[in-house]
Amino acid sequence: MTDPRAALPAVTTLLDDDAVAAAVAAHGHARTVAALRAALAEARAAVVTGDGDTADGDGEPAAPTSETVIAAALARLTDQDRRRLQPVINATGVLLHTNLGRAPLSGTAVQAIAGAAGPTNLELDLAQGERGGRGAVAHAALTRLTGADAALAVNNGAAALVLALTVLGHGREVVISRGELVEIGGSFRLPDIMASAGCHLREVGTTNRTRIDDYRAAIGPETGALLRVHPSNFRIDGFTARPTTSELSQLARQAGVAFIEDIGSGLLVRSKVARDEPVASQVVADGADLVIFSGDKLLGGPQAGILVGDAELVERCRRHPLARALRLDKLRMAALEATLASYERDALEELPAWALASVPVEELQSRAERLADRAAGIAAVATEAVLGGGSTPGNRLASVGLAVDGDAEQLAAALRRGDPPVVGRIVEDRLVLDLRSVPESQDEQLMAALAAAQGSAGARDATS
């Protein structure tokens, strides 16, 4: 019997096909050839295992045709393209969704990124014609907004903490409550971060109760710093105790060691929707030597890790060799400058996450009812949204969404494959598109994507 794999076309033959030639023009020769080879490998495997859909006259598996192989290769290229970064409509009800890039940037921040795409004065003093300091504008704004003596922005919150611990705690003990040995996203654990910075972890207190005397008893000749970490993504209630920032800062001064407080979320102004989150300016005023927070959470800007506080300690961090490896690029620095400018103009409504959080639920209800009236199988339903991004655990925002009839998993998958992709959530076996996280300007795109997904899901039902 002839091996059916011998009938499979060669890559050189497939490259003569018009559709493949178009793929080469769109995706490049090397990438298209790789897709063809992968499709051929799958075809060979299908013949060997008998998983192919075709058979010869004797009932033996037959080799897939050239058309089948080409279709598989083109589908692979399309799938690869869909994995690239692309705009997504966030209908999850999580305003700062980590998997969707956390804080959506303001229009002014987006414009600033576009303006910084070419040559910029990133490290040039235009007035003097000399080398200038990177990030001087953003750092000055941060000192004004927080009341700190100095500021430094680096790659992300974890980077800011690693830098501070390396500068102040390398080879020394860092004292922290057991209840604050947190794990952040991606299985990164605080003890591992401290170990990477060369610190010796000194745990004090218990999971739920740590007193100021626990810190006092732990301080000794080997102590490099006291560290306090805000438990941003979880909450311990009930029989608890925790020293205040003022108590810890006073103890640190008496002992002659630095006090670092990582507040996580980056809240710059008090807000009812984030009432349990520490405000950076208050933590500075309460005496923390270094305050660390993120730029892409409640601050509403690009990914960044920010250190503010004592000028001498911030300068030590700035001058450490690690700071260069962790520094912000020009695009994110431009976006951070623009975001901070919104705060200084008292224009919090320019920041999308805060604008979405502040929409009255009555407006969401009216909007949902208008959209639901436009198509069959859709109903306005009350939901609960969250700020997200590892902040305000347990806090809920009243919201309204669109509940869609049909197979929830199938509809959700079809929406994710759409253009633009839409990500919702499934509640009690029903797909819900929460409008709290969807700007009203995206309503037409949302409804068009939903109609396409319903049509796609209906077509699959008809053929199943």
Contacts in CASP RR format, 6 or more apart in sequence:
PFRMAT RR
TARGET T0000
AUTHOR 0000-0000-0000
METHOD contacts of the structure
MODEL  1
MTDPRAALPAVTTLLDDDAVAAAVAAHGHARTVAALRAALAEARAAVVTG
DGDTADGDGEPAAPTSETVIAAALARLTDQDRRRLQPVINATGVLLHTNL
GRAPLSGTAVQAIAGAAGPTNLELDLAQGERGGRGAVAHAALTRLTGADA
ALAVNNGAAALVLALTVLGHGREVVISRGELVEIGGSFRLPDIMASAGCH
LREVGTTNRTRIDDYRAAIGPETGALLRVHPSNFRIDGFTARPTTSELSQ
LARQAGVAFIEDIGSGLLVRSKVARDEPVASQVVADGADLVIFSGDKLLG
GPQAGILVGDAELVERCRRHPLARALRLDKLRMAALEATLASYERDALEE
LPAWALASVPVEELQSRAERLADRAAGIAAVATEAVLGGGSTPGNRLASV
GLAVDGDAEQLAAALRRGDPPVVGRIVEDRLVLDLRSVPESQDEQLMAAL
AAAQGSAGARDATS
1 58 0 8 1.000
1 60 0 8 1.000
4 47 0 8 1.000
4 56 0 8 1.000
4 60 0 8 1.000
4 61 0 8 1.000
4 62 0 8 1.000
4 63 0 8 1.000
5 44 0 8 1.000
5 47 0 8 1.000
5 48 0 8 1.000
5 63 0 8 1.000
6 63 0 8 1.000
7 62 0 8 1.000
7 63 0 8 1.000
8 40 0 8 1.000
8 43 0 8 1.000
8 44 0 8 1.000
8 63 0 8 1.000
8 64 0 8 1.000
8 69 0 8 1.000
9 40 0 8 1.000
9 66 0 8 1.000
9 69 0 8 1.000
11 33 0 8 1.000
11 36 0 8 1.000
11 37 0 8 1.000
11 40 0 8 1.000
13 66 0 8 1.000
14 20 0 8 1.000
14 36 0 8 1.000
14 66 0 8 1.000
14 69 0 8 1.000
14 70 0 8 1.000
14 73 0 8 1.000
15 21 0 8 1.000
15 24 0 8 1.000
15 32 0 8 1.000
15 33 0 8 1.000
15 36 0 8 1.000
17 66 0 8 1.000
17 70 0 8 1.000
19 70 0 8 1.000
19 74 0 8 1.000
20 32 0 8 1.000
20 36 0 8 1.000
20 70 0 8 1.000
20 73 0 8 1.000
20 74 0 8 1.000
23 32 0 8 1.000
23 35 0 8 1.000
23 73 0 8 1.000
23 74 0 8 1.000
23 77 0 8 1.000
24 32 0 8 1.000
27 35 0 8 1.000
27 77 0 8 1.000
27 81 0 8 1.000
31 77 0 8 1.000
31 80 0 8 1.000
32 73 0 8 1.000
32 77 0 8 1.000
35 73 0 8 1.000
35 74 0 8 1.000
35 76 0 8 1.000
35 77 0 8 1.000
35 80 0 8 1.000
36 69 0 8 1.000
36 70 0 8 1.000
36 73 0 8 1.000
38 73 0 8 1.000
38 76 0 8 1.000
39 69 0 8 1.000
39 70 0 8 1.000
39 72 0 8 1.000
39 73 0 8 1.000
39 76 0 8 1.000
40 69 0 8 1.000
42 72 0 8 1.000
43 63 0 8 1.000
43 64 0 8 1.000
43 68 0 8 1.000
43 69 0 8 1.000
43 72 0 8 1.000
45 51 0 8 1.000
46 52 0 8 1.000
46 61 0 8 1.000
46 64 0 8 1.000
47 61 0 8 1.000
47 62 0 8 1.000
47 63 0 8 1.000
47 64 0 8 1.000
50 61 0 8 1.000
51 61 0 8 1.000
52 61 0 8 1.000
52 64 0 8 1.000
54 61 0 8 1.000
54 62 0 8 1.000
54 64 0 8 1.000
54 65 0 8 1.000
55 61 0 8 1.000
55 62 0 8 1.000
56 62 0 8 1.000
64 72 0 8 1.000
82 417 0 8 1.000
86 420 0 8 1.000
86 421 0 8 1.000
87 420 0 8 1.000
88 100 0 8 1.000
88 420 0 8 1.000
88 421 0 8 1.000
88 422 0 8 1.000
88 423 0 8 1.000
89 420 0 8 1.000
89 421 0 8 1.000
89 422 0 8 1.000
89 423 0 8 1.000
89 438 0 8 1.000
89 442 0 8 1.000
89 445 0 8 1.000
89 446 0 8 1.000
89 449 0 8 1.000
90 97 0 8 1.000
90 100 0 8 1.000
90 104 0 8 1.000
90 423 0 8 1.000
90 424 0 8 1.000
90 437 0 8 1.000
90 438 0 8 1.000
91 422 0 8 1.000
91 423 0 8 1.000
91 424 0 8 1.000
91 425 0 8 1.000
91 433 0 8 1.000
91 434 0 8 1.000
91 435 0 8 1.000
91 437 0 8 1.000
91 438 0 8 1.000
91 446 0 8 1.000
92 100 0 8 1.000
92 423 0 8 1.000
92 424 0 8 1.000
92 425 0 8 1.000
92 434 0 8 1.000
92 437 0 8 1.000
93 383 0 8 1.000
93 385 0 8 1.000
93 386 0 8 1.000
93 399 0 8 1.000
93 424 0 8 1.000
93 425 0 8 1.000
93 434 0 8 1.000
93 436 0 8 1.000
93 437 0 8 1.000
94 100 0 8 1.000
94 385 0 8 1.000
94 386 0 8 1.000
94 387 0 8 1.000
94 388 0 8 1.000
94 389 0 8 1.000
94 437 0 8 1.000
95 353 0 8 1.000
95 356 0 8 1.000
95 357 0 8 1.000
95 385 0 8 1.000
95 386 0 8 1.000
95 387 0 8 1.000
95 388 0 8 1.000
95 397 0 8 1.000
95 436 0 8 1.000
95 437 0 8 1.000
96 102 0 8 1.000
96 103 0 8 1.000
96 296 0 8 1.000
96 297 0 8 1.000
96 298 0 8 1.000
96 300 0 8 1.000
96 353 0 8 1.000
96 387 0 8 1.000
96 388 0 8 1.000
96 389 0 8 1.000
96 390 0 8 1.000
96 391 0 8 1.000
97 388 0 8 1.000
97 389 0 8 1.000
97 423 0 8 1.000
97 437 0 8 1.000
98 185 0 8 1.000
98 388 0 8 1.000
98 389 0 8 1.000
98 390 0 8 1.000
100 423 0 8 1.000
101 296 0 8 1.000
102 296 0 8 1.000
102 297 0 8 1.000
102 303 0 8 1.000
102 389 0 8 1.000
103 295 0 8 1.000
103 296 0 8 1.000
103 297 0 8 1.000
103 299 0 8 1.000
103 300 0 8 1.000
103 301 0 8 1.000
103 302 0 8 1.000
103 351 0 8 1.000
103 352 0 8 1.000
103 353 0 8 1.000
104 352 0 8 1.000
104 353 0 8 1.000
105 113 0 8 1.000
105 300 0 8 1.000
105 301 0 8 1.000
105 302 0 8 1.000
105 335 0 8 1.000
105 339 0 8 1.000
105 352 0 8 1.000
106 300 0 8 1.000
106 301 0 8 1.000
106 338 0 8 1.000
106 339 0 8 1.000
106 342 0 8 1.000
106 350 0 8 1.000
106 351 0 8 1.000
106 352 0 8 1.000
107 338 0 8 1.000
107 350 0 8 1.000
108 338 0 8 1.000
108 339 0 8 1.000
108 341 0 8 1.000
108 342 0 8 1.000
108 350 0 8 1.000
109 301 0 8 1.000
109 302 0 8 1.000
109 334 0 8 1.000
109 335 0 8 1.000
109 338 0 8 1.000
109 339 0 8 1.000
110 335 0 8 1.000
111 338 0 8 1.000
112 334 0 8 1.000
112 335 0 8 1.000
112 337 0 8 1.000
112 338 0 8 1.000
113 331 0 8 1.000
113 334 0 8 1.000
113 335 0 8 1.000
115 334 0 8 1.000
116 122 0 8 1.000
116 330 0 8 1.000
116 331 0 8 1.000
116 333 0 8 1.000
116 334 0 8 1.000
117 331 0 8 1.000
120 330 0 8 1.000
120 334 0 8 1.000
122 134 0 8 1.000
122 135 0 8 1.000
122 330 0 8 1.000
122 333 0 8 1.000
123 131 0 8 1.000
123 132 0 8 1.000
123 133 0 8 1.000
123 134 0 8 1.000
124 130 0 8 1.000
124 131 0 8 1.000
124 132 0 8 1.000
125 131 0 8 1.000
125 132 0 8 1.000
125 133 0 8 1.000
134 327 0 8 1.000
134 328 0 8 1.000
134 333 0 8 1.000
135 153 0 8 1.000
135 328 0 8 1.000
135 333 0 8 1.000
135 337 0 8 1.000
137 337 0 8 1.000
138 151 0 8 1.000
138 153 0 8 1.000
138 333 0 8 1.000
138 336 0 8 1.000
138 337 0 8 1.000
138 340 0 8 1.000
139 150 0 8 1.000
139 151 0 8 1.000
139 152 0 8 1.000
139 153 0 8 1.000
140 151 0 8 1.000
141 337 0 8 1.000
141 340 0 8 1.000
141 341 0 8 1.000
141 343 0 8 1.000
141 344 0 8 1.000
142 148 0 8 1.000
142 151 0 8 1.000
142 153 0 8 1.000
142 306 0 8 1.000
142 308 0 8 1.000
142 340 0 8 1.000
143 149 0 8 1.000
143 150 0 8 1.000
143 151 0 8 1.000
143 308 0 8 1.000
144 344 0 8 1.000
145 268 0 8 1.000
145 280 0 8 1.000
145 281 0 8 1.000
145 340 0 8 1.000
145 343 0 8 1.000
145 344 0 8 1.000
146 268 0 8 1.000
146 280 0 8 1.000
146 281 0 8 1.000
146 284 0 8 1.000
146 291 0 8 1.000
146 308 0 8 1.000
146 309 0 8 1.000
147 281 0 8 1.000
147 284 0 8 1.000
147 285 0 8 1.000
147 308 0 8 1.000
148 284 0 8 1.000
148 291 0 8 1.000
148 308 0 8 1.000
148 309 0 8 1.000
148 310 0 8 1.000
148 314 0 8 1.000
149 309 0 8 1.000
149 310 0 8 1.000
149 311 0 8 1.000
149 314 0 8 1.000
150 308 0 8 1.000
150 309 0 8 1.000
150 310 0 8 1.000
150 311 0 8 1.000
150 314 0 8 1.000
150 315 0 8 1.000
151 306 0 8 1.000
151 307 0 8 1.000
151 308 0 8 1.000
151 309 0 8 1.000
151 314 0 8 1.000
152 160 0 8 1.000
152 306 0 8 1.000
152 307 0 8 1.000
152 308 0 8 1.000
152 314 0 8 1.000
152 317 0 8 1.000
152 318 0 8 1.000
152 323 0 8 1.000
153 304 0 8 1.000
153 305 0 8 1.000
153 306 0 8 1.000
153 307 0 8 1.000
153 328 0 8 1.000
153 333 0 8 1.000
153 336 0 8 1.000
154 160 0 8 1.000
154 163 0 8 1.000
154 304 0 8 1.000
154 305 0 8 1.000
154 306 0 8 1.000
154 307 0 8 1.000
154 323 0 8 1.000
154 326 0 8 1.000
154 327 0 8 1.000
154 328 0 8 1.000
155 303 0 8 1.000
155 304 0 8 1.000
155 305 0 8 1.000
155 326 0 8 1.000
155 327 0 8 1.000
155 328 0 8 1.000
156 294 0 8 1.000
156 296 0 8 1.000
156 303 0 8 1.000
156 304 0 8 1.000
156 305 0 8 1.000
157 262 0 8 1.000
157 264 0 8 1.000
157 292 0 8 1.000
157 293 0 8 1.000
157 294 0 8 1.000
157 295 0 8 1.000
157 304 0 8 1.000
157 305 0 8 1.000
157 306 0 8 1.000
158 184 0 8 1.000
158 188 0 8 1.000
158 193 0 8 1.000
159 305 0 8 1.000
159 326 0 8 1.000
160 292 0 8 1.000
160 293 0 8 1.000
160 305 0 8 1.000
160 306 0 8 1.000
160 307 0 8 1.000
160 326 0 8 1.000
161 193 0 8 1.000
161 260 0 8 1.000
161 262 0 8 1.000
161 292 0 8 1.000
162 193 0 8 1.000
162 196 0 8 1.000
162 197 0 8 1.000
162 322 0 8 1.000
162 326 0 8 1.000
163 307 0 8 1.000
163 317 0 8 1.000
163 320 0 8 1.000
163 322 0 8 1.000
163 323 0 8 1.000
163 326 0 8 1.000
164 225 0 8 1.000
164 260 0 8 1.000
164 290 0 8 1.000
164 292 0 8 1.000
164 307 0 8 1.000
164 313 0 8 1.000
164 317 0 8 1.000
165 174 0 8 1.000
165 193 0 8 1.000
165 194 0 8 1.000
165 197 0 8 1.000
165 198 0 8 1.000
165 199 0 8 1.000
165 225 0 8 1.000
165 227 0 8 1.000
165 260 0 8 1.000
166 197 0 8 1.000
166 198 0 8 1.000
166 320 0 8 1.000
166 322 0 8 1.000
167 313 0 8 1.000
167 316 0 8 1.000
167 317 0 8 1.000
167 320 0 8 1.000
168 174 0 8 1.000
168 224 0 8 1.000
168 225 0 8 1.000
168 258 0 8 1.000
168 260 0 8 1.000
168 290 0 8 1.000
168 313 0 8 1.000
168 316 0 8 1.000
169 197 0 8 1.000
169 198 0 8 1.000
169 199 0 8 1.000
169 224 0 8 1.000
169 225 0 8 1.000
170 197 0 8 1.000
170 198 0 8 1.000
170 199 0 8 1.000
171 198 0 8 1.000
171 199 0 8 1.000
171 200 0 8 1.000
172 199 0 8 1.000
172 200 0 8 1.000
172 222 0 8 1.000
172 223 0 8 1.000
172 224 0 8 1.000
172 225 0 8 1.000
173 199 0 8 1.000
173 200 0 8 1.000
173 201 0 8 1.000
173 202 0 8 1.000
173 218 0 8 1.000
173 220 0 8 1.000
173 222 0 8 1.000
173 223 0 8 1.000
173 224 0 8 1.000
174 194 0 8 1.000
174 199 0 8 1.000
174 200 0 8 1.000
174 201 0 8 1.000
174 202 0 8 1.000
174 223 0 8 1.000
174 224 0 8 1.000
174 225 0 8 1.000
174 226 0 8 1.000
174 227 0 8 1.000
175 202 0 8 1.000
175 204 0 8 1.000
175 215 0 8 1.000
175 218 0 8 1.000
175 219 0 8 1.000
175 223 0 8 1.000
175 225 0 8 1.000
175 226 0 8 1.000
175 227 0 8 1.000
176 190 0 8 1.000
176 201 0 8 1.000
176 202 0 8 1.000
176 203 0 8 1.000
176 204 0 8 1.000
176 226 0 8 1.000
176 227 0 8 1.000
176 228 0 8 1.000
176 229 0 8 1.000
177 203 0 8 1.000
177 204 0 8 1.000
177 205 0 8 1.000
177 210 0 8 1.000
177 214 0 8 1.000
177 228 0 8 1.000
177 242 0 8 1.000
178 203 0 8 1.000
178 204 0 8 1.000
178 205 0 8 1.000
178 206 0 8 1.000
178 207 0 8 1.000
178 210 0 8 1.000
179 205 0 8 1.000
179 206 0 8 1.000
179 207 0 8 1.000
179 208 0 8 1.000
179 210 0 8 1.000
179 231 0 8 1.000
179 236 0 8 1.000
180 190 0 8 1.000
180 227 0 8 1.000
180 228 0 8 1.000
180 229 0 8 1.000
180 231 0 8 1.000
181 189 0 8 1.000
181 190 0 8 1.000
181 191 0 8 1.000
181 203 0 8 1.000
182 189 0 8 1.000
182 190 0 8 1.000
182 229 0 8 1.000
182 231 0 8 1.000
182 232 0 8 1.000
182 233 0 8 1.000
182 234 0 8 1.000
183 189 0 8 1.000
183 190 0 8 1.000
184 190 0 8 1.000
184 233 0 8 1.000
190 229 0 8 1.000
191 201 0 8 1.000
194 201 0 8 1.000
195 201 0 8 1.000
200 222 0 8 1.000
202 218 0 8 1.000
202 223 0 8 1.000
204 210 0 8 1.000
204 214 0 8 1.000
204 215 0 8 1.000
204 217 0 8 1.000
204 218 0 8 1.000
205 211 0 8 1.000
205 214 0 8 1.000
207 236 0 8 1.000
208 236 0 8 1.000
208 238 0 8 1.000
208 239 0 8 1.000
208 240 0 8 1.000
208 241 0 8 1.000
209 239 0 8 1.000
209 240 0 8 1.000
209 241 0 8 1.000
209 242 0 8 1.000
210 241 0 8 1.000
210 242 0 8 1.000
210 243 0 8 1.000
211 241 0 8 1.000
211 243 0 8 1.000
212 243 0 8 1.000
212 247 0 8 1.000
212 248 0 8 1.000
212 251 0 8 1.000
215 226 0 8 1.000
215 243 0 8 1.000
215 248 0 8 1.000
215 251 0 8 1.000
216 251 0 8 1.000
216 255 0 8 1.000
219 226 0 8 1.000
219 251 0 8 1.000
219 255 0 8 1.000
219 257 0 8 1.000
220 255 0 8 1.000
223 255 0 8 1.000
223 257 0 8 1.000
224 257 0 8 1.000
224 258 0 8 1.000
225 252 0 8 1.000
225 257 0 8 1.000
225 258 0 8 1.000
225 259 0 8 1.000
225 260 0 8 1.000
226 248 0 8 1.000
226 251 0 8 1.000
226 252 0 8 1.000
226 257 0 8 1.000
226 258 0 8 1.000
226 259 0 8 1.000
226 260 0 8 1.000
227 260 0 8 1.000
227 261 0 8 1.000
227 262 0 8 1.000
228 245 0 8 1.000
228 248 0 8 1.000
228 259 0 8 1.000
228 260 0 8 1.000
228 261 0 8 1.000
228 262 0 8 1.000
228 288 0 8 1.000
229 261 0 8 1.000
229 262 0 8 1.000
229 264 0 8 1.000
230 261 0 8 1.000
230 262 0 8 1.000
230 263 0 8 1.000
230 264 0 8 1.000
230 265 0 8 1.000
230 277 0 8 1.000
230 278 0 8 1.000
231 393 0 8 1.000
232 264 0 8 1.000
232 265 0 8 1.000
232 277 0 8 1.000
232 389 0 8 1.000
232 390 0 8 1.000
232 391 0 8 1.000
232 393 0 8 1.000
233 389 0 8 1.000
233 390 0 8 1.000
233 391 0 8 1.000
233 393 0 8 1.000
234 393 0 8 1.000
235 393 0 8 1.000
235 394 0 8 1.000
243 251 0 8 1.000
244 286 0 8 1.000
245 261 0 8 1.000
245 278 0 8 1.000
245 282 0 8 1.000
245 283 0 8 1.000
245 286 0 8 1.000
245 287 0 8 1.000
245 288 0 8 1.000
246 286 0 8 1.000
246 287 0 8 1.000
248 259 0 8 1.000
248 261 0 8 1.000
248 288 0 8 1.000
249 259 0 8 1.000
249 286 0 8 1.000
249 287 0 8 1.000
249 288 0 8 1.000
249 289 0 8 1.000
251 259 0 8 1.000
252 258 0 8 1.000
252 259 0 8 1.000
252 289 0 8 1.000
253 259 0 8 1.000
258 289 0 8 1.000
258 290 0 8 1.000
258 310 0 8 1.000
258 313 0 8 1.000
259 287 0 8 1.000
259 288 0 8 1.000
259 289 0 8 1.000
259 290 0 8 1.000
260 288 0 8 1.000
260 289 0 8 1.000
260 290 0 8 1.000
260 291 0 8 1.000
260 292 0 8 1.000
261 278 0 8 1.000
261 283 0 8 1.000
261 288 0 8 1.000
261 290 0 8 1.000
261 291 0 8 1.000
261 292 0 8 1.000
262 291 0 8 1.000
262 292 0 8 1.000
262 293 0 8 1.000
263 277 0 8 1.000
263 278 0 8 1.000
263 280 0 8 1.000
263 283 0 8 1.000
263 291 0 8 1.000
263 292 0 8 1.000
263 293 0 8 1.000
264 292 0 8 1.000
264 293 0 8 1.000
264 294 0 8 1.000
264 297 0 8 1.000
264 391 0 8 1.000
265 274 0 8 1.000
265 277 0 8 1.000
265 278 0 8 1.000
265 293 0 8 1.000
265 294 0 8 1.000
265 297 0 8 1.000
265 298 0 8 1.000
265 299 0 8 1.000
265 389 0 8 1.000
265 390 0 8 1.000
265 391 0 8 1.000
265 392 0 8 1.000
266 277 0 8 1.000
266 280 0 8 1.000
266 293 0 8 1.000
266 294 0 8 1.000
266 295 0 8 1.000
266 297 0 8 1.000
266 298 0 8 1.000
266 299 0 8 1.000
266 306 0 8 1.000
267 274 0 8 1.000
267 277 0 8 1.000
267 278 0 8 1.000
267 279 0 8 1.000
267 280 0 8 1.000
267 293 0 8 1.000
267 298 0 8 1.000
267 299 0 8 1.000
267 391 0 8 1.000
268 279 0 8 1.000
268 280 0 8 1.000
268 281 0 8 1.000
268 298 0 8 1.000
268 299 0 8 1.000
268 343 0 8 1.000
269 279 0 8 1.000
269 343 0 8 1.000
269 348 0 8 1.000
270 279 0 8 1.000
271 277 0 8 1.000
271 298 0 8 1.000
271 354 0 8 1.000
273 357 0 8 1.000
273 358 0 8 1.000
273 387 0 8 1.000
273 392 0 8 1.000
273 395 0 8 1.000
273 397 0 8 1.000
274 298 0 8 1.000
274 387 0 8 1.000
274 391 0 8 1.000
274 392 0 8 1.000
274 395 0 8 1.000
275 395 0 8 1.000
276 392 0 8 1.000
276 395 0 8 1.000
277 298 0 8 1.000
277 391 0 8 1.000
277 392 0 8 1.000
280 291 0 8 1.000
280 293 0 8 1.000
280 308 0 8 1.000
283 291 0 8 1.000
284 291 0 8 1.000
284 308 0 8 1.000
284 309 0 8 1.000
288 309 0 8 1.000
289 309 0 8 1.000
289 310 0 8 1.000
289 313 0 8 1.000
290 307 0 8 1.000
290 308 0 8 1.000
290 309 0 8 1.000
290 310 0 8 1.000
290 313 0 8 1.000
290 314 0 8 1.000
290 317 0 8 1.000
291 307 0 8 1.000
291 308 0 8 1.000
291 309 0 8 1.000
292 305 0 8 1.000
292 306 0 8 1.000
292 307 0 8 1.000
293 299 0 8 1.000
293 305 0 8 1.000
293 306 0 8 1.000
294 303 0 8 1.000
294 304 0 8 1.000
294 305 0 8 1.000
294 306 0 8 1.000
295 301 0 8 1.000
295 302 0 8 1.000
295 303 0 8 1.000
295 304 0 8 1.000
295 305 0 8 1.000
295 306 0 8 1.000
295 336 0 8 1.000
295 339 0 8 1.000
296 302 0 8 1.000
296 303 0 8 1.000
296 304 0 8 1.000
297 389 0 8 1.000
297 390 0 8 1.000
297 391 0 8 1.000
298 353 0 8 1.000
298 387 0 8 1.000
298 391 0 8 1.000
299 306 0 8 1.000
299 339 0 8 1.000
300 339 0 8 1.000
300 351 0 8 1.000
300 352 0 8 1.000
300 353 0 8 1.000
300 354 0 8 1.000
301 335 0 8 1.000
301 336 0 8 1.000
301 339 0 8 1.000
301 351 0 8 1.000
302 331 0 8 1.000
302 332 0 8 1.000
302 335 0 8 1.000
302 336 0 8 1.000
302 339 0 8 1.000
303 332 0 8 1.000
304 328 0 8 1.000
304 332 0 8 1.000
304 336 0 8 1.000
307 314 0 8 1.000
307 317 0 8 1.000
308 314 0 8 1.000
317 323 0 8 1.000
328 336 0 8 1.000
339 351 0 8 1.000
342 348 0 8 1.000
342 350 0 8 1.000
342 351 0 8 1.000
348 354 0 8 1.000
348 355 0 8 1.000
349 355 0 8 1.000
349 358 0 8 1.000
352 439 0 8 1.000
353 387 0 8 1.000
355 439 0 8 1.000
356 436 0 8 1.000
356 437 0 8 1.000
356 439 0 8 1.000
357 387 0 8 1.000
357 397 0 8 1.000
357 436 0 8 1.000
359 436 0 8 1.000
361 398 0 8 1.000
361 399 0 8 1.000
361 400 0 8 1.000
364 399 0 8 1.000
364 400 0 8 1.000
364 401 0 8 1.000
364 435 0 8 1.000
364 436 0 8 1.000
365 380 0 8 1.000
365 400 0 8 1.000
367 400 0 8 1.000
367 435 0 8 1.000
367 440 0 8 1.000
367 443 0 8 1.000
368 380 0 8 1.000
368 381 0 8 1.000
368 400 0 8 1.000
368 401 0 8 1.000
368 402 0 8 1.000
368 435 0 8 1.000
369 380 0 8 1.000
371 378 0 8 1.000
371 380 0 8 1.000
371 402 0 8 1.000
371 435 0 8 1.000
371 443 0 8 1.000
371 446 0 8 1.000
371 447 0 8 1.000
372 378 0 8 1.000
372 379 0 8 1.000
372 380 0 8 1.000
372 402 0 8 1.000
374 447 0 8 1.000
375 447 0 8 1.000
375 450 0 8 1.000
375 451 0 8 1.000
375 454 0 8 1.000
377 404 0 8 1.000
377 405 0 8 1.000
377 406 0 8 1.000
378 402 0 8 1.000
378 403 0 8 1.000
378 404 0 8 1.000
378 405 0 8 1.000
378 450 0 8 1.000
379 402 0 8 1.000
379 403 0 8 1.000
380 400 0 8 1.000
380 401 0 8 1.000
380 402 0 8 1.000
380 403 0 8 1.000
381 400 0 8 1.000
381 401 0 8 1.000
381 402 0 8 1.000
381 403 0 8 1.000
381 432 0 8 1.000
382 398 0 8 1.000
382 399 0 8 1.000
382 400 0 8 1.000
382 401 0 8 1.000
383 399 0 8 1.000
383 400 0 8 1.000
383 401 0 8 1.000
383 427 0 8 1.000
383 432 0 8 1.000
383 434 0 8 1.000
383 436 0 8 1.000
384 396 0 8 1.000
384 397 0 8 1.000
384 398 0 8 1.000
384 399 0 8 1.000
385 396 0 8 1.000
385 397 0 8 1.000
385 398 0 8 1.000
385 399 0 8 1.000
385 434 0 8 1.000
385 436 0 8 1.000
385 437 0 8 1.000
386 392 0 8 1.000
386 394 0 8 1.000
386 395 0 8 1.000
386 396 0 8 1.000
386 397 0 8 1.000
387 395 0 8 1.000
387 397 0 8 1.000
397 436 0 8 1.000
399 434 0 8 1.000
399 435 0 8 1.000
399 436 0 8 1.000
400 434 0 8 1.000
400 435 0 8 1.000
400 436 0 8 1.000
401 432 0 8 1.000
401 433 0 8 1.000
401 434 0 8 1.000
401 435 0 8 1.000
401 436 0 8 1.000
402 432 0 8 1.000
402 433 0 8 1.000
402 435 0 8 1.000
402 450 0 8 1.000
403 427 0 8 1.000
403 430 0 8 1.000
403 431 0 8 1.000
403 432 0 8 1.000
404 411 0 8 1.000
404 430 0 8 1.000
404 431 0 8 1.000
404 432 0 8 1.000
404 433 0 8 1.000
404 450 0 8 1.000
404 454 0 8 1.000
405 430 0 8 1.000
406 430 0 8 1.000
406 431 0 8 1.000
406 457 0 8 1.000
407 457 0 8 1.000
407 461 0 8 1.000
408 426 0 8 1.000
408 429 0 8 1.000
408 430 0 8 1.000
408 431 0 8 1.000
409 426 0 8 1.000
410 457 0 8 1.000
410 460 0 8 1.000
411 431 0 8 1.000
411 453 0 8 1.000
411 454 0 8 1.000
411 457 0 8 1.000
412 424 0 8 1.000
412 426 0 8 1.000
412 431 0 8 1.000
414 452 0 8 1.000
414 453 0 8 1.000
414 454 0 8 1.000
414 455 0 8 1.000
414 456 0 8 1.000
414 457 0 8 1.000
415 421 0 8 1.000
415 422 0 8 1.000
415 423 0 8 1.000
415 424 0 8 1.000
415 431 0 8 1.000
415 449 0 8 1.000
415 450 0 8 1.000
415 453 0 8 1.000
416 422 0 8 1.000
416 423 0 8 1.000
417 456 0 8 1.000
418 449 0 8 1.000
418 452 0 8 1.000
418 453 0 8 1.000
419 449 0 8 1.000
420 445 0 8 1.000
420 449 0 8 1.000
421 449 0 8 1.000
422 433 0 8 1.000
422 446 0 8 1.000
422 449 0 8 1.000
422 450 0 8 1.000
422 453 0 8 1.000
424 431 0 8 1.000
424 432 0 8 1.000
424 433 0 8 1.000
424 434 0 8 1.000
425 431 0 8 1.000
425 432 0 8 1.000
425 434 0 8 1.000
426 432 0 8 1.000
433 446 0 8 1.000
433 450 0 8 1.000
438 446 0 8 1.000
END
